[in-house]
Structure formats: structure tokens, C-alpha cells
Amino acid sequence: MARMANAASAQALDISKERLRDFLESSESGRQAMQMSGNQPRGEGVRMERLNGEGQKMGGLEEDLDDI
């Protein structure tokens, strides 16, 4: 039953993505939003930095290893 639920949810997700894409392509504001996104792969648009407790950038590798 878990496999069937997983397969059904994956299929629903694919159908939802297709419908959303169709909707965005058919509306003017959707086309503009798609053009602004530039179709960048995830993770390449904005780089996340590691911050310390005060919200400042962490110095180097030593501090990163201390967190582990």
C-alpha cells in the first residue's frame, strides 16, 4: 500500500507541475515571471552563507568543523 501511495503522489506531483506550467505559459504575468526566473537550476541563483549566532558570516573552515 505504501508503494501505491508513493506512486500515486508522484503521479499527482507530475500532473500538478504540468498544469502549473500550462497556466503560467497562458497568462501574461506568468510568462513575465518565468522570464524573470531565467530557468536557473536550483541552488545557483542565490548562495547561502553560514552565519554565527549573531547573524555574521563565519570565518573559516575551523569554525565549520567545530559545529560538527
N, C-alpha and C positions, 0 to 999 in steps of 0.2 A: 504494500500500500504506500510505503514511503517513496518508492521509486516512481509509482504512478503520480503521486502528488508533486514530486520534483519535476517530472516530465511535463505535467500539466502547467506548473508555474513557469517553467522555462518557455513553453509554447506561448503562454499568455504574455510574457515579457516581450517576446519577439513580435507578437501581433501588436502590442501596445506601442513599441518603438516604431513599427511601420506606419501605424495610424498617426502617431505624432509627427513623423517626418512628412507624411502626406498633408497634414493640416498646416504645418509650418510652411511648406512649399506653396500652398494655395492662398495663404494670406500675405498681404504686403508687409505687415510688421514682422511676421515670421521669417520672410525672406531676408529682411534687413538684419534680424537677429542672427540668422545663420551666416550672413556675410560678415558681420562683426566678429563672430566667433573665430572665423578663419579656419575652421576644421582642424584645430590643433589637437594632437593626441593628448590624452590625459597626462597631467604632470609636467608638461613642457611650457604651459602658459605662465604659471606663477611658481616661483621657487620658494619653498618653505624653509625658514631658518630655525635652528634650535635656540630657544631662549631660556634664560635662567629664571629664577623665581621673581625677579624684579622686572621681567619683560625685556631684558637686554640680551644682545647676541652673546652666545657662549664663545669663549676664547678659542680653544683648540681641541685637539684630539684627546688630551689628557682629561679634560672636563667631561667629554662624551663618555670616556671609559669609566669614569667614576660613577656615572648614573647606572651602569650595567650591574 
